[in-house]
Amino acid sequence: VVHLWVEGVWELILGALLAFFAMTVFAFNMVNRGRRDHPNKAAVLWALGTGVMAFLR
């Protein structure tokens, strides 16, 4: 029973949280690498917000 509990926690951390955290970091990294004067500020904000909200969900 304990083995299943530990396996479930491990799956949660590596399967879900790590993937969404990596997506959030990737989004911020791509925005920081890009030009600062992007013509479509709403699209940049949308891209960052999508990554953050996916992680918080």
C-alpha positions in Angstrom: 0.0 0.0 0.0 2.8 2.4 0.9 4.5 1.5 -2.4 1.5 2.6 -4.4 1.3 5.8 -2.4 4.9 6.7 -3.0 4.6 5.8 -6.7 1.5 8.0 -7.0 3.4 11.0 -5.5 6.4 10.4 -7.7 4.2 10.2 -10.8 2.5 13.5 -9.8 5.8 15.3 -9.3 7.6 14.1 -12.4 4.6 13.5 -14.6 2.6 16.6 -14.2 4.4 19.4 -12.2 7.8 19.1 -13.8 6.3 19.1 -17.3 4.2 22.2 -16.7 7.0 24.0 -14.8 9.3 23.3 -17.7 6.7 24.7 -20.1 6.5 27.9 -18.0 10.3 28.3 -17.9 10.5 27.7 -21.7 7.9 30.4 -22.4 9.7 33.0 -20.3 13.0 32.0 -21.9 11.7 32.4 -25.4 10.2 35.8 -24.6 13.5 37.0 -23.1 15.5 35.7 -26.1 13.2 37.5 -28.5 13.1 41.1 -29.4 12.0 43.5 -26.7 9.9 45.6 -29.1 7.6 42.9 -30.3 4.7 44.5 -32.4 2.0 42.3 -30.9 2.2 42.7 -27.1 -1.1 40.9 -26.5 0.3 37.8 -28.2 3.4 37.8 -26.0 1.3 38.3 -22.9 -1.0 35.5 -24.0 1.9 33.1 -24.5 3.3 33.9 -21.1 -0.1 33.7 -19.4 -0.8 30.3 -21.0 2.3 28.8 -19.6 1.8 30.2 -16.1 -1.9 29.3 -15.9 -1.1 25.7 -17.1 1.4 25.4 -14.3 -1.0 26.8 -11.7 -3.8 24.6 -12.8 
